[in-house]
Amino acid sequence: MTRSEIITEFLDSDIFSKWHWFHYHFSFYLQGREHPFAKSIVDAIFNIGEKVNGADEDFILKLSSISGKEKDVQHYEQLMQILSEILILQKCVTYEWENLIKYEYEPITMNSKKNPELNIITQDYIIGLEVKSPSIVEHAKNRTNKHYQMLA
């Protein structure tokens, strides 16, 4: 998919037909402008889609379908998880792997119920990536319960 096709898919998605956390950011495209947050998502999905067949369409669907419940915290957390996946996968597909053979997006194995987001297959090894992100909202709630905090 091209960047324009990705943007069009977002514009035709549930981000605009239902309540969505990212509506504001993607609505800039309707005015011929681009919000930096939406741009970073579109660019990352484009980079992933160039190397991993079908992942671009899947990420657009995943992001846009988490909609319909106004200011729902669980939806927000799900969106943060997907953005984490997008960030990590983009870093992986733009990295210069030595002896890269191919990427496998959400590969399924017969003997395991585990389903990583990405396998990076080289001549020498296979790296399976499963991306998990902590609950940011829970972390913020629990911060005040800690007697000591160390900022870094």
Protein Blocks (a to p, Z undefined) as FASTA:
>chain_A
ZZklmmmmmmmmmklmpccfklmmmmmmmnopacfklmmmmmmmmmmmmmmghklmmmmm
mmmmmghiahiaklmmmmmmmmmmmmmmmmmmmpccehifbdcehiadfkbcbdcfbdcd
dfkbccddddddddfklmmmmmmmpmbdcdZZ
